[in-house]
């Protein structure tokens, strides 16, 4: 059984990392996003009946999943996993537990296929905004972040088309996420399609 203090200390450590770095200036990948992913992870975990130990792994991975952004976007999942491993090695936890946390973090990379329930849950939690009413605002923030930090600029038409393709090809992996977010995701797709028609 992992100590509750570990979750609290993970929260404090990741908050400090993100808020005292370049991430504090990011419109999307900031502390608010991390907190929302943790909240989404907890909500989905409840619906998927995860054990307490599984929830602990999931919550710690959720706090760490974007910390690698403090070094830049490129391969940030690998950097996030390394930060988590270094942090957890200071505590009395097993290598198996550390491996589970880092593998769960790796699953947030969009080009990976989740291999177990924990990986499915964190992936759904990370992209839950696709099926939430806040999607439009979050999406504008992501566009702004990419433009400023990556120099990636889209015309309005290109942005809408890219998002429609992405949302249509995306799927939630867990039943709980589908129940909670899929209906709104379809509404968000329709909204994007209507905006595209108006151009």
Phi and psi restraints in degrees (value plus and minus 20) as a CYANA .aco file:
   2 UNK   PHI    -103.2   -63.2
   2 UNK   PSI     118.3   158.3
   3 UNK   PHI     -83.9   -43.9
   3 UNK   PSI     120.6   160.6
   4 UNK   PHI     -80.7   -40.7
   4 UNK   PSI     -49.9    -9.9
   5 UNK   PHI     -79.8   -39.8
   5 UNK   PSI     -50.4   -10.4
   6 UNK   PHI     -83.8   -43.8
   6 UNK   PSI     -60.5   -20.5
   7 UNK   PHI     -84.9   -44.9
   7 UNK   PSI     -63.0   -23.0
   8 UNK   PHI     -84.4   -44.4
   8 UNK   PSI     -59.7   -19.7
   9 UNK   PHI     -93.0   -53.0
   9 UNK   PSI     -53.0   -13.0
  10 UNK   PHI     -83.2   -43.2
  10 UNK   PSI     -64.8   -24.8
  11 UNK   PHI     -76.0   -36.0
  11 UNK   PSI     -70.2   -30.2
  12 UNK   PHI     -84.0   -44.0
  12 UNK   PSI     -62.3   -22.3
  13 UNK   PHI     -85.8   -45.8
  13 UNK   PSI     -67.9   -27.9
  14 UNK   PHI     -88.0   -48.0
  14 UNK   PSI     -57.4   -17.4
  15 UNK   PHI     -80.2   -40.2
  15 UNK   PSI     -64.6   -24.6
  16 UNK   PHI     -84.2   -44.2
  16 UNK   PSI     -64.1   -24.1
  17 UNK   PHI     -77.2   -37.2
  17 UNK   PSI     -68.6   -28.6
  18 UNK   PHI     -94.7   -54.7
  18 UNK   PSI     -63.6   -23.6
  19 UNK   PHI     -96.8   -56.8
  19 UNK   PSI     -38.4     1.6
  20 UNK   PHI    -127.6   -87.6
  20 UNK   PSI      12.2    52.2
  21 UNK   PHI    -159.9  -119.9
  21 UNK   PSI    -196.3  -156.3
  22 UNK   PHI     -76.4   -36.4
  22 UNK   PSI     -46.2    -6.2
  23 UNK   PHI     -81.1   -41.1
  23 UNK   PSI     -44.0    -4.0
  24 UNK   PHI     -85.2   -45.2
  24 UNK   PSI     -38.1     1.9
  25 UNK   PHI    -117.3   -77.3
  25 UNK   PSI     -27.0    13.0
  26 UNK   PHI     -96.5   -56.5
  26 UNK   PSI     114.6   154.6
  27 UNK   PHI     -90.1   -50.1
  27 UNK   PSI     -46.1    -6.1
  28 UNK   PHI    -135.1   -95.1
  28 UNK   PSI     -80.5   -40.5
  29 UNK   PHI    -102.3   -62.3
  29 UNK   PSI      49.7    89.7
  30 UNK   PHI    -143.2  -103.2
  30 UNK   PSI    -191.4  -151.4
  31 UNK   PHI     -84.9   -44.9
  31 UNK   PSI     -54.4   -14.4
  32 UNK   PHI     -80.4   -40.4
  32 UNK   PSI     -63.7   -23.7
  33 UNK   PHI     -81.7   -41.7
  33 UNK   PSI     -64.6   -24.6
  34 UNK   PHI     -79.5   -39.5
  34 UNK   PSI     -65.8   -25.8
  35 UNK   PHI     -81.1   -41.1
  35 UNK   PSI     -58.8   -18.8
  36 UNK   PHI     -87.3   -47.3
  36 UNK   PSI     -57.7   -17.7
  37 UNK   PHI     -86.0   -46.0
  37 UNK   PSI     -60.2   -20.2
  38 UNK   PHI     -81.0   -41.0
  38 UNK   PSI     -66.2   -26.2
  39 UNK   PHI     -81.2   -41.2
  39 UNK   PSI     -65.8   -25.8
  40 UNK   PHI     -82.1   -42.1
  40 UNK   PSI     -60.1   -20.1
  41 UNK   PHI     -80.6   -40.6
  41 UNK   PSI     -64.0   -24.0
  42 UNK   PHI     -83.4   -43.4
  42 UNK   PSI     -63.2   -23.2
  43 UNK   PHI     -82.9   -42.9
  43 UNK   PSI     -66.3   -26.3
  44 UNK   PHI     -88.8   -48.8
  44 UNK   PSI     -59.0   -19.0
  45 UNK   PHI     -78.9   -38.9
  45 UNK   PSI     -59.5   -19.5
  46 UNK   PHI     -80.8   -40.8
  46 UNK   PSI     -64.1   -24.1
  47 UNK   PHI     -89.0   -49.0
  47 UNK   PSI     -45.1    -5.1
  48 UNK   PHI    -115.6   -75.6
  48 UNK   PSI     -16.0    24.0
  49 UNK   PHI      35.1    75.1
  49 UNK   PSI      25.5    65.5
  50 UNK   PHI     -91.4   -51.4
  50 UNK   PSI     131.4   171.4
  51 UNK   PHI     -92.6   -52.6
  51 UNK   PSI     146.3   186.3
  52 UNK   PHI     -80.7   -40.7
  52 UNK   PSI     -60.1   -20.1
  53 UNK   PHI     -85.1   -45.1
  53 UNK   PSI     -60.3   -20.3
  54 UNK   PHI     -84.6   -44.6
  54 UNK   PSI     -59.7   -19.7
  55 UNK   PHI     -83.5   -43.5
  55 UNK   PSI     -59.1   -19.1
  56 UNK   PHI     -82.5   -42.5
  56 UNK   PSI     -67.0   -27.0
  57 UNK   PHI     -77.4   -37.4
  57 UNK   PSI     -66.1   -26.1
  58 UNK   PHI     -82.7   -42.7
  58 UNK   PSI     -65.6   -25.6
  59 UNK   PHI     -85.3   -45.3
  59 UNK   PSI     -63.2   -23.2
  60 UNK   PHI     -84.5   -44.5
  60 UNK   PSI     -62.6   -22.6
  61 UNK   PHI     -83.1   -43.1
  61 UNK   PSI     -57.9   -17.9
  62 UNK   PHI     -85.6   -45.6
  62 UNK   PSI     -60.3   -20.3
  63 UNK   PHI     -83.1   -43.1
  63 UNK   PSI     -57.8   -17.8
  64 UNK   PHI    -107.2   -67.2
  64 UNK   PSI     -34.3     5.7
  65 UNK   PHI     -79.0   -39.0
  65 UNK   PSI     -47.2    -7.2
  66 UNK   PHI    -135.3   -95.3
  66 UNK   PSI     -10.3    29.7
  67 UNK   PHI     -83.0   -43.0
  67 UNK   PSI     -46.1    -6.1
  68 UNK   PHI     -82.3   -42.3
  68 UNK   PSI     -36.5     3.5
  69 UNK   PHI     -83.3   -43.3
  69 UNK   PSI     -37.5     2.5
  70 UNK   PHI     -84.5   -44.5
  70 UNK   PSI     -39.9     0.1
  71 UNK   PHI    -121.4   -81.4
  71 UNK   PSI     -23.9    16.1
  72 UNK   PHI     102.1   142.1
  72 UNK   PSI     146.4   186.4
  73 UNK   PHI     -94.6   -54.6
  73 UNK   PSI     -55.5   -15.5
  74 UNK   PHI     -79.8   -39.8
  74 UNK   PSI     103.3   143.3
  75 UNK   PHI      31.0    71.0
  75 UNK   PSI      18.5    58.5
  76 UNK   PHI     -85.4   -45.4
  76 UNK   PSI     -45.4    -5.4
  77 UNK   PHI     -82.9   -42.9
  77 UNK   PSI     -62.4   -22.4
  78 UNK   PHI     -83.2   -43.2
  78 UNK   PSI     -61.8   -21.8
  79 UNK   PHI     -87.0   -47.0
  79 UNK   PSI     -57.7   -17.7
  80 UNK   PHI     -82.8   -42.8
  80 UNK   PSI     -63.7   -23.7
  81 UNK   PHI     -83.7   -43.7
  81 UNK   PSI     -58.8   -18.8
  82 UNK   PHI     -85.2   -45.2
  82 UNK   PSI     -61.9   -21.9
  83 UNK   PHI     -81.7   -41.7
  83 UNK   PSI     -61.5   -21.5
  84 UNK   PHI     -84.1   -44.1
  84 UNK   PSI     -64.5   -24.5
  85 UNK   PHI     -81.5   -41.5
  85 UNK   PSI     -66.1   -26.1
  86 UNK   PHI     -82.1   -42.1
  86 UNK   PSI     -60.1   -20.1
  87 UNK   PHI     -86.5   -46.5
  87 UNK   PSI     -68.3   -28.3
  88 UNK   PHI     -89.8   -49.8
  88 UNK   PSI     -44.6    -4.6
  89 UNK   PHI     -87.1   -47.1
  89 UNK   PSI     -33.6     6.4
  90 UNK   PHI     -99.7   -59.7
  90 UNK   PSI     -29.1    10.9
  91 UNK   PHI    -134.1   -94.1
  91 UNK   PSI     144.6   184.6
  92 UNK   PHI    -104.0   -64.0
  92 UNK   PSI      57.9    97.9
  93 UNK   PHI    -149.2  -109.2
  93 UNK   PSI     139.5   179.5
  94 UNK   PHI    -101.3   -61.3
  94 UNK   PSI     139.1   179.1
  95 UNK   PHI     -81.8   -41.8
  95 UNK   PSI     -54.6   -14.6
  96 UNK   PHI     -81.5   -41.5
  96 UNK   PSI     -63.2   -23.2
  97 UNK   PHI     -83.4   -43.4
  97 UNK   PSI     -64.5   -24.5
  98 UNK   PHI     -81.5   -41.5
  98 UNK   PSI     -62.1   -22.1
  99 UNK   PHI     -82.2   -42.2
  99 UNK   PSI     -59.9   -19.9
 100 UNK   PHI     -85.0   -45.0
 100 UNK   PSI     -60.4   -20.4
 101 UNK   PHI     -84.1   -44.1
 101 UNK   PSI     -68.4   -28.4
 102 UNK   PHI     -87.4   -47.4
 102 UNK   PSI     -58.3   -18.3
 103 UNK   PHI     -86.1   -46.1
 103 UNK   PSI     -53.7   -13.7
 104 UNK   PHI     -87.5   -47.5
 104 UNK   PSI     -59.1   -19.1
 105 UNK   PHI     -83.4   -43.4
 105 UNK   PSI     -65.1   -25.1
 106 UNK   PHI     -75.7   -35.7
 106 UNK   PSI     -51.7   -11.7
 107 UNK   PHI     -87.4   -47.4
 107 UNK   PSI     -32.7     7.3
 108 UNK   PHI     -97.7   -57.7
 108 UNK   PSI     -30.5     9.5
 109 UNK   PHI     -88.0   -48.0
 109 UNK   PSI     111.6   151.6
 110 UNK   PHI     -85.0   -45.0
 110 UNK   PSI     -42.9    -2.9
 111 UNK   PHI    -109.9   -69.9
 111 UNK   PSI     -10.7    29.3
 112 UNK   PHI    -123.4   -83.4
 112 UNK   PSI     136.9   176.9
 113 UNK   PHI    -128.2   -88.2
 113 UNK   PSI     100.0   140.0
 114 UNK   PHI     -78.3   -38.3
 114 UNK   PSI     115.8   155.8
 115 UNK   PHI    -124.8   -84.8
 115 UNK   PSI     -32.0     8.0
 116 UNK   PHI    -170.4  -130.4
 116 UNK   PSI     158.1   198.1
 117 UNK   PHI     -82.2   -42.2
 117 UNK   PSI     -61.6   -21.6
 118 UNK   PHI     -79.0   -39.0
 118 UNK   PSI     -64.1   -24.1
 119 UNK   PHI     -87.1   -47.1
 119 UNK   PSI     -56.4   -16.4
 120 UNK   PHI     -85.0   -45.0
 120 UNK   PSI     -62.4   -22.4
 121 UNK   PHI     -84.7   -44.7
 121 UNK   PSI     -67.8   -27.8
 122 UNK   PHI     -87.2   -47.2
 122 UNK   PSI     -54.2   -14.2
 123 UNK   PHI     -84.5   -44.5
 123 UNK   PSI     -63.7   -23.7
 124 UNK   PHI     -85.7   -45.7
 124 UNK   PSI     -59.3   -19.3
 125 UNK   PHI     -85.2   -45.2
 125 UNK   PSI     -58.4   -18.4
 126 UNK   PHI     -87.8   -47.8
 126 UNK   PSI     -50.4   -10.4
 127 UNK   PHI    -132.1   -92.1
 127 UNK   PSI      -0.7    39.3
 128 UNK   PHI     -80.0   -40.0
 128 UNK   PSI     -49.9    -9.9
 129 UNK   PHI     -80.8   -40.8
 129 UNK   PSI     -40.5    -0.5
 130 UNK   PHI     -81.6   -41.6
 130 UNK   PSI     -46.2    -6.2
 131 UNK   PHI    -136.5   -96.5
 131 UNK   PSI      13.8    53.8
 132 UNK   PHI    -147.3  -107.3
 132 UNK   PSI     140.9   180.9
 133 UNK   PHI     -87.7   -47.7
 133 UNK   PSI     -38.8     1.2
 134 UNK   PHI    -101.4   -61.4
 134 UNK   PSI     -17.4    22.6
 135 UNK   PHI     -73.0   -33.0
 135 UNK   PSI     -68.0   -28.0
 136 UNK   PHI     -79.3   -39.3
 136 UNK   PSI     -64.9   -24.9
 137 UNK   PHI     -85.7   -45.7
 137 UNK   PSI     -65.3   -25.3
 138 UNK   PHI     -81.0   -41.0
 138 UNK   PSI     -60.5   -20.5
 139 UNK   PHI     -86.2   -46.2
 139 UNK   PSI     -59.2   -19.2
 140 UNK   PHI     -83.6   -43.6
 140 UNK   PSI     -59.5   -19.5
 141 UNK   PHI     -84.7   -44.7
 141 UNK   PSI     -59.9   -19.9
 142 UNK   PHI     -86.2   -46.2
 142 UNK   PSI     -61.9   -21.9
 143 UNK   PHI     -80.3   -40.3
 143 UNK   PSI     -63.6   -23.6
 144 UNK   PHI     -83.0   -43.0
 144 UNK   PSI     -63.6   -23.6
 145 UNK   PHI     -82.6   -42.6
 145 UNK   PSI     -65.2   -25.2
 146 UNK   PHI     -82.5   -42.5
 146 UNK   PSI     -60.4   -20.4
 147 UNK   PHI     -84.7   -44.7
 147 UNK   PSI     -65.5   -25.5
 148 UNK   PHI     -94.5   -54.5
 148 UNK   PSI     -65.7   -25.7
 149 UNK   PHI    -111.2   -71.2
 149 UNK   PSI     -50.0   -10.0
 150 UNK   PHI    -131.0   -91.0
 150 UNK   PSI     -29.3    10.7
 151 UNK   PHI      48.3    88.3
 151 UNK   PSI       4.0    44.0
 152 UNK   PHI    -115.7   -75.7
 152 UNK   PSI      93.0   133.0
 153 UNK   PHI    -141.8  -101.8
 153 UNK   PSI     112.2   152.2
 154 UNK   PHI    -135.2   -95.2
 154 UNK   PSI     129.3   169.3
 155 UNK   PHI     -92.9   -52.9
 155 UNK   PSI     144.8   184.8
 156 UNK   PHI     -79.2   -39.2
 156 UNK   PSI     -61.5   -21.5
 157 UNK   PHI     -83.7   -43.7
 157 UNK   PSI     -65.9   -25.9
 158 UNK   PHI     -82.1   -42.1
 158 UNK   PSI     -60.4   -20.4
 159 UNK   PHI     -84.7   -44.7
 159 UNK   PSI     -66.1   -26.1
 160 UNK   PHI     -83.6   -43.6
 160 UNK   PSI     -64.2   -24.2
 161 UNK   PHI     -82.6   -42.6
 161 UNK   PSI     -63.5   -23.5
 162 UNK   PHI     -84.0   -44.0
 162 UNK   PSI     -59.9   -19.9
 163 UNK   PHI     -90.3   -50.3
 163 UNK   PSI     -57.4   -17.4
 164 UNK   PHI     -82.2   -42.2
 164 UNK   PSI     -65.5   -25.5
 165 UNK   PHI     -81.4   -41.4
 165 UNK   PSI     -64.0   -24.0
 166 UNK   PHI     -84.1   -44.1
 166 UNK   PSI     -67.6   -27.6
 167 UNK   PHI     -87.2   -47.2
 167 UNK   PSI     -56.6   -16.6
 168 UNK   PHI     -89.4   -49.4
 168 UNK   PSI     -52.6   -12.6
 169 UNK   PHI    -105.6   -65.6
 169 UNK   PSI     -38.1     1.9
 170 UNK   PHI     -94.1   -54.1
 170 UNK   PSI     127.7   167.7
 171 UNK   PHI    -161.1  -121.1
 171 UNK   PSI     123.9   163.9
 172 UNK   PHI     -99.4   -59.4
 172 UNK   PSI     122.3   162.3
 173 UNK   PHI    -110.2   -70.2
 173 UNK   PSI     -46.9    -6.9
 174 UNK   PHI    -122.9   -82.9
 174 UNK   PSI     131.8   171.8
 175 UNK   PHI     -81.4   -41.4
 175 UNK   PSI     -60.1   -20.1
 176 UNK   PHI     -81.2   -41.2
 176 UNK   PSI     -64.0   -24.0
 177 UNK   PHI     -86.8   -46.8
 177 UNK   PSI     -59.2   -19.2
 178 UNK   PHI     -80.0   -40.0
 178 UNK   PSI     -64.2   -24.2
 179 UNK   PHI     -84.9   -44.9
 179 UNK   PSI     -59.1   -19.1
 180 UNK   PHI    -101.7   -61.7
 180 UNK   PSI     -52.4   -12.4
 181 UNK   PHI    -143.8  -103.8
 181 UNK   PSI     -36.5     3.5
 182 UNK   PHI     -89.8   -49.8
 182 UNK   PSI     -57.7   -17.7
 183 UNK   PHI     -80.7   -40.7
 183 UNK   PSI     -68.1   -28.1
 184 UNK   PHI     -85.9   -45.9
 184 UNK   PSI     -53.0   -13.0
 185 UNK   PHI     -81.3   -41.3
 185 UNK   PSI     -61.2   -21.2
 186 UNK   PHI     -83.9   -43.9
 186 UNK   PSI     -57.4   -17.4
 187 UNK   PHI     -85.3   -45.3
 187 UNK   PSI     -58.0   -18.0
 188 UNK   PHI     -86.1   -46.1
 188 UNK   PSI     -58.0   -18.0
 189 UNK   PHI     -83.2   -43.2
 189 UNK   PSI     -65.3   -25.3
 190 UNK   PHI     -80.8   -40.8
 190 UNK   PSI     -60.1   -20.1
 191 UNK   PHI     -82.7   -42.7
 191 UNK   PSI     -62.9   -22.9
 192 UNK   PHI     -82.9   -42.9
 192 UNK   PSI     -62.3   -22.3
 193 UNK   PHI     -83.0   -43.0
 193 UNK   PSI     -59.4   -19.4
 194 UNK   PHI     -86.7   -46.7
 194 UNK   PSI     -59.3   -19.3
 195 UNK   PHI     -84.6   -44.6
 195 UNK   PSI     -57.8   -17.8
 196 UNK   PHI     -84.7   -44.7
 196 UNK   PSI     -58.2   -18.2
 197 UNK   PHI     -83.3   -43.3
 197 UNK   PSI     -49.7    -9.7
 198 UNK   PHI    -100.9   -60.9
 198 UNK   PSI     -29.1    10.9
